[in-house]
Amino acid sequence: MNDNRVSRESPSPRLRIESIPGLDLDDALDRVMGNRALYESLLLIYRDQYRGAPDRIEEWVGRGEWQTVEDLVHSIKGTSGMIGAVAVYQAAEPLDQHLKETIQTGIPPPGTLSLLDRFLAELRTLLTHLDRAAAEGSDSRGNP
C-alpha cells in the first residue's frame, strides 16, 4: 500500500530551523503540506538568493536608486511571507510603502531610513541564522 501522507518530521534534517527566530514554522510547513525537506530547500534558496541583498540595498540607497531598492525590498517581502519569515516581512511592509512614496515624490518621507535600518537588521539576522542552522545541520550528521 502506498502511503502518500507527508510527515512534518524529516529523517535527517539538513537545517536546525527550530532555533531560528523570526520564522513561523507552523504556517510555513502548512504552506508546503508538511514537507520539511522542501521547506528546508526553500530556506537555502532564500539564503543564497538574498545573501548579498543588504549590501546591494545600502549601495543603491547611497546612489539614490530608489526604484531598484523598492523592487528588491518588495521581492524580499513577498518571498519572506511565503517562507514564514515574519520578522523580515513585518519590517519590509512599512518600508515598502515608504519606498513607493519616495519614488513618487523623489524624497524619502520621514522615518524611511530608520525603517530601512530595521529591515536590513532583520534580513541580516535571518541570513546569519540560516547560515548557522545549515552549519549545525551538517555538523549533526558528521558532514564537513
One Martini backbone bead per residue (centre of mass of N, CA, C, O) as a GRO file, in nm:
protein
  144
    1MET     BB    1   0.096   0.036   0.023
    2ASN     BB    2   0.049   0.375  -0.052
    3ASP     BB    3   0.186   0.650   0.135
    4ASN     BB    4   0.116   1.007   0.088
    5ARG     BB    5   0.191   1.102   0.346
    6VAL     BB    6   0.329   1.382   0.521
    7SER     BB    7   0.577   1.455   0.726
    8ARG     BB    8   0.718   1.686   0.962
    9GLU     BB    9   0.938   1.477   0.957
   10SER     BB   10   1.275   1.427   0.911
   11PRO     BB   11   1.518   1.197   0.912
   12SER     BB   12   1.746   1.434   0.805
   13PRO     BB   13   1.807   1.724   0.884
   14ARG     BB   14   1.976   2.010   0.755
   15LEU     BB   15   1.818   2.198   0.951
   16ARG     BB   16   1.794   2.414   1.243
   17ILE     BB   17   1.490   2.575   1.256
   18GLU     BB   18   1.386   2.601   1.555
   19SER     BB   19   1.622   2.834   1.624
   20ILE     BB   20   1.481   3.042   1.437
   21PRO     BB   21   1.414   3.354   1.436
   22GLY     BB   22   1.118   3.471   1.264
   23LEU     BB   23   0.967   3.196   1.233
   24ASP     BB   24   0.675   3.030   1.096
   25LEU     BB   25   0.655   2.700   1.093
   26ASP     BB   26   0.362   2.619   1.075
   27ASP     BB   27   0.289   2.786   0.827
   28ALA     BB   28   0.514   2.692   0.638
   29LEU     BB   29   0.446   2.385   0.646
   30ASP     BB   30   0.161   2.418   0.538
   31ARG     BB   31   0.249   2.534   0.254
   32VAL     BB   32   0.417   2.234   0.218
   33MET     BB   33   0.259   1.993   0.340
   34GLY     BB   34   0.497   1.908   0.557
   35ASN     BB   35   0.763   1.949   0.382
   36ARG     BB   36   1.064   1.983   0.514
   37ALA     BB   37   1.266   1.951   0.283
   38LEU     BB   38   1.144   2.173   0.110
   39TYR     BB   39   1.169   2.403   0.313
   40GLU     BB   40   1.474   2.390   0.345
   41SER     BB   41   1.531   2.449   0.048
   42LEU     BB   42   1.397   2.730   0.048
   43LEU     BB   43   1.585   2.856   0.257
   44LEU     BB   44   1.846   2.821   0.090
   45ILE     BB   45   1.755   2.986  -0.149
   46TYR     BB   46   1.707   3.246   0.002
   47ARG     BB   47   1.989   3.282   0.110
   48ASP     BB   48   2.132   3.286  -0.170
   49GLN     BB   49   1.963   3.517  -0.304
   50TYR     BB   50   2.002   3.735  -0.033
   51ARG     BB   51   2.291   3.764   0.078
   52GLY     BB   52   2.367   4.058  -0.081
   53ALA     BB   53   2.131   4.262  -0.032
   54PRO     BB   54   2.216   4.464   0.189
   55ASP     BB   55   2.455   4.588   0.029
   56ARG     BB   56   2.301   4.670  -0.222
   57ILE     BB   57   2.098   4.857  -0.088
   58GLU     BB   58   2.301   5.056   0.032
   59GLU     BB   59   2.419   5.139  -0.239
   60TRP     BB   60   2.154   5.244  -0.372
   61VAL     BB   61   2.087   5.455  -0.164
   62GLY     BB   62   2.353   5.621  -0.206
   63ARG     BB   63   2.247   5.667  -0.523
   64GLY     BB   64   1.923   5.692  -0.539
   65GLU     BB   65   1.794   5.389  -0.615
   66TRP     BB   66   1.475   5.344  -0.538
   67GLN     BB   67   1.355   5.140  -0.739
   68THR     BB   68   1.556   4.914  -0.685
   69VAL     BB   69   1.500   4.889  -0.387
   70GLU     BB   70   1.196   4.833  -0.405
   71ASP     BB   71   1.209   4.578  -0.573
   72LEU     BB   72   1.370   4.410  -0.363
   73VAL     BB   73   1.195   4.449  -0.114
   74HIS     BB   74   0.938   4.334  -0.240
   75SER     BB   75   1.054   4.053  -0.295
   76ILE     BB   76   1.134   3.986  -0.004
   77LYS     BB   77   0.858   4.015   0.117
   78GLY     BB   78   0.714   3.790  -0.042
   79THR     BB   79   0.909   3.559   0.026
   80SER     BB   80   0.888   3.581   0.332
   81GLY     BB   81   0.589   3.512   0.346
   82MET     BB   82   0.613   3.224   0.215
   83ILE     BB   83   0.839   3.122   0.451
   84GLY     BB   84   0.773   3.264   0.741
   85ALA     BB   85   0.933   3.552   0.761
   86VAL     BB   86   0.802   3.771   0.971
   87ALA     BB   87   1.019   3.979   1.048
   88VAL     BB   88   1.085   4.069   0.762
   89TYR     BB   89   0.804   4.132   0.663
   90GLN     BB   90   0.734   4.347   0.883
   91ALA     BB   91   0.974   4.536   0.796
   92ALA     BB   92   0.891   4.568   0.486
   93GLU     BB   93   0.610   4.692   0.472
   94PRO     BB   94   0.667   4.998   0.546
   95LEU     BB   95   0.905   5.037   0.355
   96ASP     BB   96   0.760   4.994   0.088
   97GLN     BB   97   0.579   5.243   0.118
   98HIS     BB   98   0.807   5.455   0.138
   99LEU     BB   99   0.935   5.388  -0.137
  100LYS     BB  100   0.693   5.462  -0.312
  101GLU     BB  101   0.692   5.757  -0.222
  102THR     BB  102   0.978   5.825  -0.312
  103ILE     BB  103   0.931   5.777  -0.612
  104GLN     BB  104   0.707   5.995  -0.647
  105THR     BB  105   0.877   6.248  -0.499
  106GLY     BB  106   1.208   6.200  -0.439
  107ILE     BB  107   1.143   6.179  -0.121
  108PRO     BB  108   1.201   6.071   0.178
  109PRO     BB  109   1.024   6.000   0.428
  110PRO     BB  110   0.989   6.006   0.735
  111GLY     BB  111   1.163   5.707   0.855
  112THR     BB  112   1.300   5.544   0.628
  113LEU     BB  113   1.585   5.482   0.751
  114SER     BB  114   1.481   5.327   0.999
  115LEU     BB  115   1.332   5.110   0.837
  116LEU     BB  116   1.580   5.014   0.685
  117ASP     BB  117   1.745   4.926   0.930
  118ARG     BB  118   1.545   4.714   1.032
  119PHE     BB  119   1.535   4.540   0.781
  120LEU     BB  120   1.840   4.477   0.760
  121ALA     BB  121   1.860   4.343   1.037
  122GLU     BB  122   1.657   4.114   0.987
  123LEU     BB  123   1.792   3.996   0.739
  124ARG     BB  124   2.070   3.940   0.861
  125THR     BB  125   1.972   3.758   1.085
  126LEU     BB  126   1.849   3.538   0.911
  127LEU     BB  127   2.100   3.471   0.743
  128THR     BB  128   2.275   3.389   0.983
  129HIS     BB  129   2.085   3.161   1.086
  130LEU     BB  130   2.093   2.993   0.828
  131ASP     BB  131   2.393   2.938   0.833
  132ARG     BB  132   2.398   2.804   1.112
  133ALA     BB  133   2.188   2.581   1.055
  134ALA     BB  134   2.348   2.448   0.830
  135ALA     BB  135   2.601   2.384   0.996
  136GLU     BB  136   2.459   2.218   1.219
  137GLY     BB  137   2.335   2.007   1.032
  138SER     BB  138   2.605   1.899   0.926
  139ASP     BB  139   2.735   1.827   1.202
  140SER     BB  140   2.510   1.616   1.296
  141ARG     BB  141   2.607   1.418   1.039
  142GLY     BB  142   2.930   1.448   0.993
  143ASN     BB  143   2.979   1.682   0.818
  144PRO     BB  144   3.171   1.949   0.693
   0.00000   0.00000   0.00000
